[in-house]
Amino acid sequence: ASQKPIPEEVAGAMKNRGPPEAVILVRAVLWMLSTRIGTFLLCGFLCFDKRWPFINKFSQLSTEEREKVLQKWSSSLFSPLRVVFYFIKSLCLYFIFALVDDQGRNPTWEAIDYKPDTTTTTTTKTFNRDRPLEKGIVETLYETPSTLLESL
């Protein structure tokens, strides 16, 4: 999820389409995680270290410790952390599985052994040009007052 363009896409979707309350909450949590005290408040004792300054920022935690923190957030009794976790998780997963390259492939699909059905391709030629709902429509732009009554 940290590889380009996923972070930019997630941030853009969060900003443009996310609920304002959730976006504010995510910004507050990310700001808190950039500080030692905020990391301690949100992550607990997992951010402690034996060396000075004894409390690490979230960015200084190992990958395993970060995973433990996120696992705790997913079932946290503190609902704002759960909201942040599931909001970011859903956006990341959406873009991880939805983005494709120029050839229409996604490396994540190969990793989970997903093969999209490429045998049926639809083109504009295969669509029926007649639109059944347009049969009863009267275009008043092309009608005069006398022909309008006849077309009804």
N, C-alpha and C positions, 0 to 999 in steps of 0.2 A: 504494500500500500504506500510505501514511501518513494516508489519510483515514479519518474515523470511519466505522464501528466496527471496522475491520480491526485496528488495533494492539491494541485491547482483546480482540478475539476470539482473536488469535494468542497473546497473553500468557496468556489463560485456558486455551486448549487446551494450551499449552506446560506450564503449571503443573499442570493436572489430568490430562492424558493423556500427557505427554511422559516419556520415560525419565529417571529422576532424574540419571543421569550426564550426559546431554545438557543438561538444565536447569542443572546446576551449571556445566558448561562455558560455556554461553551467558551465564550471570550473570557469570562471571569475565571473559569476553571483553568484555562490555558495560562492566564496571567499568574494565577496562584502557583501553578506548577513550575513557573520560571523562577520562583523564589524558594529559598530553603524553608522558611516558615510555612509557606503555603503548601509545599510538598509534604512537609511533616503533618500538617492538618488533614490533607487529603489522602495520604498514603500510609500514615501511621509509622510504625517502627521499622518498616522495610527500608526506609531511607537513611537509617542510622549507619554510621561507619566507625571503625576503630581509629581512624586517622583524622587529624584536624581538617576541616571544621566540624566534623562529627555528624553533620546532617547534609546529605547530598540533595542537589536539585534533581528533578525528574530526569533531565537530560543526562545526568551523570550516573544514573542507575544502570545496572546491567540489563540485558534483554530479558533474562529470566526473572529478575525482580520487577521489571515493567509488566511482564505477563502476569505475575502474581497480583500486582496492583489492579490491573484491568479485570482479572477474574474476581477480585473482591468487589470491584465496582459493579459488576454485572448482577450481583446478588445483594448489594448494599441495602441496608435499611434506610439510609439517607437517600430519599428519592431523587433529589437533583443530580447526584452522581450517576444514578441509574439512567436518568434521562440523557445526560451527556454521553454516557457509554453507548447506549442503544442508538442515539441519534447519529453519532459519528460512525458507529459500526454499520448501520444500515446504508449510509451514504458511501462509505468505503467499499462495502461489498457490491453495491449497485455498480459503481464505476469499475471495480476490478473485473466483474463478469461481463459488463456491457461494452466496454471499449474494445474496438478491433483495429487491426492495422490496415494498411492499404489493400492487402489481399483478402481481407475479411476474416483474419485469424486472430485468435487470442491465446497466448501461451498458457493462461490459466485453464482454458478448456482442455488443452492437451494434458495438463497435469492431472485433471480429474477424469480423463478419458471420455470427454464429451465431444461428439461429432455432430455438428449441425447438419440438417438435411439440406443439401445443396442441389438435389435432383430437380426440384420444382422451382423453376424461376418464372416469375411473372413479369410480363412486359406490358406496355400499354396496348400492344396489338391484341393481346388475349382478352382484354376487358371488353365487355359489350358496350358499344357506343350509345345504345339506347338507354335512357335512364327512365325507368317506369314511373317515377314520381313526377316527372316533368310533363306527362301527357295531359294533365288537367290544368296546367299553369297557363294563365293568359298574361302575355307581356303587354302591359298597357303602353309601353314606350312606342311600340310599333302599331298600335291601334288608334283609329279615329273614333269620335263619339258614336258614329253610325255603325262601324264595324265592331265596336266593343260589345254592343248589345247582341249582335249576331254570334259572336264567339262564346258568349255565355250560354 
